[in-house]
Amino acid sequence: MERTLILIKQAEREFLKLLHPTAVNPLKIGGRVVPNNVVFSLLGFIFLYFMSVVVLTFTLVISGSDSYPLVPGSLLASTMLALVWGYWAR
């Protein structure tokens, strides 16, 4: 839930930055400022997650599998990779 909240607030922050390029708008959750390195690491994690979905989907397409289970299968595999990566990154 916090990841989704950070992503939504970061999107709002980027739109505000388009309107007011010199504005300083820290990302706050619960009255506390979230450091930029946390936001950027979350964005990197989400990017890697979606790229793994794309790569695994293409891998399943190239292997000649039936087309129906490709996306759910790659989503499951990406989720498992993310869980393992999150577990070992502690």
N, C-alpha and C positions, 0 to 999 in steps of 0.2 A: 504494500500500500504506500509506503514511503517513497519507493522508487517512482511510482506513478505520479504521486504528488510533486516530486522534484521535477519530473519531466514536464508536467503541466505548467508549473511555475517558471521553469526555464524557458518554455515556449512563450509565455506571457512576457517574460523579461526580454526576449529577443525581439518581439513585436514592439515593445516600448522603446527598445534601442533603435529600431528603424525610424520611429517617430521623433525621438529625442536622442540624437547620437552622443551628446555630451552628458547625459543624465547618469547619475550613479544610483543604481537600483540593486541593493543586495538581496539575495534570495533568502527569505526567512520562513522558517517552519516552527510554529509554536513560540514565536517571539525570539527565536535564536537564529543567528545568521549561519547559513550553510556555506562552508568554505568552497571556493571555486574548484579546488582540486578534487573534492568529493563529487561535485556536479560533473566535472569532466571525466572522472573515472566511471561514473554511472553511464554517461553518454557513450563512452568507449565500450562498456560492457554490453549495452543495448545494441550498439553497432555490430559487435562480434557475434551476438546472439542471432541477429537477423542475417548476417552474412553466413553463419553456419547453417541456417535454415535453407538459404539459397544454394549453398554448395552441396548440402546433403540431398536436396531435391534434384539438382542436376546429376548427382552421382546415381541416384535411383533411376532417373530417366535414362541415363547412359547404360545402366546395367540391364535395361529392357524389362523392368518390372511393369505390372499393370498400372495404369495411370491413376486409378482411384485412391490407393493408399499412400501416394507419394508425399503429399503435403502433411497429412497427419503423422505419417511415419517420420518425416524429417523434423517436424515440430517436437515430437516425442524424443527423438535422438538429441536435438539441440537442448531441450530442457534437461535431459539427463547429463549432457556435457556441462551445462551451466551449474547444475547442482553439485556435480563432482568438483568442478573448478572452484565453486564457492566454498566447498568443504575443505579442500586442500589449500586454499588461499588464506585461511585463518591464521 
